[in-house]
Amino acid sequence: MQLILVEDEESVSKFIKKGFEGEGYNIDVAYDSIIAKSLFQKKSYDLAILDINLPGMNGYQLCQFFKGLNPHLPVIFLTALDRIDDKVVGFESGADDYLVKPFEFKELLLRVKALTRRSGHRLMADKKIVIADLEMDTSGKVVTRAGNRITLTAREFSLLEYLMINKGRVVSRIDIAEKVWDLDFDTSTNVIDVYINYLRKKIDKDYSQKLLHTVVGMGYTMKEK
């Protein structure tokens, strides 16, 4: 389970990080929105914990940015702002939960567990992923483009599914190795590049609109433009 915490108060961020690492979670900490956006575009996260009063982009705006790239991402606001109006703005910006400081770590942990369970069930229920005219039925394991059936191997399907779920986000070769191959990344292997080329030939070669893009030095992304 990979979490991202955006909190500019160092003592609070250290307390939360220590607590989640003690529970076996991986957690990245960002102290402002610039760092948070950079991390989010490089890695895949299962849940975000956001303060609202942040340097630069505030938590509401950051939540909208995260949700724009990954609508399924659960987001918890962790903030001292306790007015009803603040909570309304928080939920309207896309948050799934709202916890007011000061807080007990145990309560935050319980809320994270509840949201990640709910998110997992929702992803299982969402059987179809669509980008432009490319459609994936994750239940029936069927992929089509412009109505034409595309035959994929199991590994190609898993790779495409991961890329489509992360639409608009740049995923690194390390991310792909961990999430699709479930292995520690070996910099000497080109297996990921080979499979990316397999996918390109199957989903992009015969179509004018290209959906699978290489971001030099960073990784790959699926997007419509």
C-alpha positions as CSV (number, residue, x, y, z in Angstrom):
1,M,0.0,0.0,0.0
2,Q,1.5,3.3,-1.1
3,L,0.4,6.5,0.4
4,I,1.2,10.2,-0.2
5,L,1.1,12.7,2.7
6,V,1.1,16.5,1.9
7,E,1.7,18.3,5.2
8,D,3.9,21.4,5.7
9,E,4.2,21.0,9.5
10,E,7.3,18.9,10.0
11,S,6.4,17.5,13.4
12,V,3.0,16.3,12.2
13,S,4.3,14.8,9.0
14,K,7.0,12.9,11.0
15,F,4.4,11.6,13.4
16,I,2.1,10.4,10.6
17,K,4.9,8.8,8.6
18,K,6.3,6.9,11.6
19,G,2.8,5.7,12.4
20,F,2.0,4.3,9.0
21,E,5.5,2.8,8.5
22,G,5.0,1.0,11.8
23,E,1.8,-0.5,10.3
24,G,3.6,-1.7,7.2
25,Y,2.6,1.1,4.8
26,N,4.9,2.9,2.3
27,I,4.4,6.6,2.6
28,D,5.9,9.5,0.7
29,V,5.9,13.0,2.3
30,A,5.7,16.3,0.5
31,Y,5.8,19.7,2.3
32,D,4.3,21.7,-0.5
33,S,2.1,21.3,-3.6
34,I,5.0,21.5,-6.1
35,I,6.8,18.5,-4.5
36,A,3.4,16.7,-4.2
37,K,2.6,17.2,-7.9
38,S,6.0,16.0,-9.0
39,L,5.7,12.8,-6.8
40,F,2.2,12.1,-8.0
41,Q,3.2,12.3,-11.7
42,K,6.1,9.9,-11.1
43,K,4.5,7.2,-8.9
44,S,1.2,5.4,-8.4
45,Y,-0.6,6.0,-5.0
46,D,-3.4,4.1,-3.3
47,L,-4.5,7.0,-1.1
48,A,-3.6,10.7,-0.4
49,I,-3.7,12.6,2.9
50,L,-3.8,16.3,2.4
51,D,-3.5,19.4,4.6
52,I,-5.5,22.4,3.2
53,N,-3.3,25.3,4.1
54,L,-0.2,24.6,2.0
55,P,2.4,26.8,0.4
56,G,1.5,27.5,-3.3
57,M,-1.5,25.4,-4.4
58,N,-3.9,24.8,-1.5
59,G,-5.2,21.4,-0.5
60,Y,-8.6,21.9,-2.3
61,Q,-6.8,22.6,-5.6
62,L,-4.3,19.8,-5.1
63,C,-7.2,17.4,-4.5
64,Q,-8.8,18.4,-7.8
65,F,-5.4,17.9,-9.5
66,F,-5.0,14.4,-8.1
67,K,-8.6,13.4,-8.9
68,G,-8.1,14.8,-12.4
69,L,-5.3,12.3,-13.0
70,N,-6.9,9.4,-11.0
71,P,-10.6,9.7,-10.2
72,H,-10.5,6.6,-8.1
73,L,-7.8,7.9,-5.7
74,P,-9.2,8.1,-2.1
75,V,-8.3,11.5,-0.6
76,I,-8.5,12.5,3.1
77,F,-8.2,16.0,4.3
78,L,-6.4,16.3,7.6
79,T,-6.7,19.9,8.7
80,A,-7.3,22.4,11.6
81,L,-10.1,24.0,9.6
82,D,-13.2,22.7,11.4
83,R,-16.0,24.9,10.2
84,I,-18.9,23.3,8.3
85,D,-18.2,25.6,5.3
86,D,-14.6,24.3,5.2
87,K,-15.9,20.7,5.1
88,V,-18.4,21.5,2.4
89,V,-15.6,23.0,0.2
90,G,-13.4,20.0,1.0
91,F,-16.0,17.4,-0.1
92,E,-17.0,19.5,-3.1
93,S,-13.4,19.6,-4.3
94,G,-13.5,15.8,-4.4
95,A,-12.4,14.6,-0.9
96,D,-13.6,11.2,0.4
97,D,-13.1,12.0,4.0
98,Y,-12.3,14.9,6.3
99,L,-10.5,14.6,9.7
100,V,-9.9,17.6,12.0
101,K,-6.7,18.3,13.9
102,P,-5.9,17.4,16.6
103,F,-6.5,13.8,15.9
104,E,-5.7,10.3,17.2
105,F,-3.5,8.3,14.8
106,K,-5.6,5.2,15.3
107,E,-8.7,7.0,13.9
108,L,-6.7,8.2,10.9
109,L,-5.5,4.6,10.3
110,L,-9.0,3.2,10.5
111,R,-10.3,5.8,8.0
112,V,-7.4,4.9,5.6
113,K,-8.2,1.2,5.9
114,A,-11.9,1.8,5.2
115,L,-11.3,4.0,2.2
116,T,-8.7,1.7,0.6
117,R,-11.1,-1.2,1.0
118,R,-14.0,0.8,-0.6
119,S,-11.7,2.0,-3.4
120,G,-10.7,-1.6,-4.1
121,H,-14.3,-2.7,-4.4
122,R,-15.1,0.2,-6.7
123,L,-12.2,-0.6,-9.0
124,M,-13.4,-4.2,-9.2
125,A,-16.9,-2.9,-10.1
126,D,-15.7,-0.6,-12.8
127,K,-15.4,-3.2,-15.5
128,K,-14.8,-0.9,-18.5
129,I,-11.9,1.6,-19.0
130,V,-12.1,4.0,-21.9
131,I,-9.5,6.3,-23.5
132,A,-10.7,7.9,-26.8
133,D,-11.9,4.9,-28.9
134,L,-9.8,2.4,-27.0
135,E,-12.0,0.3,-24.6
136,M,-11.0,-2.4,-22.1
137,D,-13.4,-4.7,-20.4
138,T,-11.5,-5.8,-17.4
139,S,-14.0,-8.5,-16.5
140,G,-14.3,-10.2,-19.9
141,K,-10.6,-9.4,-20.7
142,V,-11.6,-7.9,-24.0
143,V,-9.9,-4.9,-25.6
144,T,-11.2,-3.1,-28.7
145,R,-10.2,0.0,-30.6
146,A,-12.8,1.7,-32.8
147,G,-14.8,-1.4,-32.4
148,N,-12.0,-3.7,-33.6
149,R,-11.0,-6.5,-31.3
150,I,-7.4,-6.5,-30.2
151,T,-5.8,-9.8,-29.2
152,L,-3.3,-9.4,-26.3
153,T,-1.3,-11.8,-24.2
154,A,-1.9,-11.9,-20.5
155,R,1.2,-9.8,-19.9
156,E,0.3,-7.3,-22.6
157,F,-3.2,-7.0,-21.1
158,S,-1.9,-6.4,-17.6
159,L,0.5,-3.7,-18.9
160,L,-2.2,-2.0,-20.9
161,E,-4.6,-2.1,-17.9
162,Y,-2.0,-0.4,-15.7
163,L,-1.3,2.3,-18.2
164,M,-5.0,2.9,-18.8
165,I,-5.9,3.1,-15.1
166,N,-3.1,5.7,-14.8
167,K,-4.4,7.7,-17.8
168,G,-2.6,11.1,-18.0
169,R,0.1,10.2,-15.5
170,V,3.6,9.4,-16.5
171,V,4.6,5.9,-15.1
172,S,8.2,5.0,-14.8
173,R,9.8,1.7,-15.9
174,I,10.3,1.0,-12.2
175,D,6.6,1.5,-11.5
176,I,5.7,-0.9,-14.3
177,A,8.3,-3.5,-13.1
178,E,6.8,-3.4,-9.6
179,K,3.1,-3.3,-10.5
180,V,3.0,-5.4,-13.7
181,W,5.9,-7.8,-13.4
182,D,6.0,-7.7,-9.6
183,L,9.8,-7.7,-9.5
184,D,12.7,-5.6,-8.4
185,F,13.8,-3.5,-11.4
186,D,16.9,-4.6,-13.2
187,T,18.3,-1.7,-15.2
188,S,20.0,-4.0,-17.6
189,T,16.8,-5.5,-19.0
190,N,14.8,-4.0,-21.8
191,V,11.8,-6.3,-21.3
192,I,9.5,-3.4,-20.5
193,D,10.5,-1.5,-23.6
194,V,9.9,-4.6,-25.7
195,Y,6.4,-5.0,-24.4
196,I,5.6,-1.3,-24.8
197,N,6.6,-1.7,-28.5
198,Y,4.3,-4.8,-28.7
199,L,1.4,-2.7,-27.4
200,R,2.1,0.2,-29.7
201,K,1.9,-2.1,-32.8
202,K,-1.4,-3.5,-31.6
203,I,-3.2,-0.4,-30.3
204,D,-1.7,2.6,-32.2
205,K,0.0,1.5,-35.4
206,D,-3.1,1.4,-37.6
207,Y,-4.7,4.6,-36.1
208,S,-4.0,8.2,-36.7
209,Q,-4.6,9.2,-33.1
210,K,-1.7,7.9,-30.9
211,L,-2.6,7.0,-27.3
212,L,0.6,5.5,-25.9
213,H,3.4,8.1,-25.5
214,T,7.0,8.0,-24.3
215,V,8.2,10.8,-22.0
216,V,11.9,10.8,-22.6
217,G,13.9,10.1,-19.4
218,M,10.7,9.6,-17.3
219,G,8.5,6.7,-18.6
220,Y,5.3,6.2,-20.5
221,T,1.8,7.6,-20.4
222,M,-1.6,7.0,-22.0
223,K,-3.5,10.1,-23.1
224,E,-5.8,11.3,-25.9
225,K,-3.6,14.3,-27.0
